[in-house]
Amino acid sequence: MARIIVNGEAQDVQLPLSLTELIKQNDVLQPEMVSVQVNDDFVDRTEWDGLQIKENDAVDFLYFMGGGNLSEK
């Protein structure tokens, strides 16, 4: 077992583990809409299958949402 950090929380995982497999294990909602950072670096979607997670990696699943103007009238 290896310990990694996922969205700020410690998680024990079995290595080897690709980023794609980690996304599936964490039941990431709408994986087609998520951006992923590993150790503060954004990972291109085309690299997910080949990127192997290592012990002590920090992985963040990020969703960017658009919004409107919230100023009062």
Helices and strands as residue ranges (DSSP letters): E 2-6, E 9-13, H 19-25, G 31-33, E 35-38, E 41-43, G 45-47, E 58-62
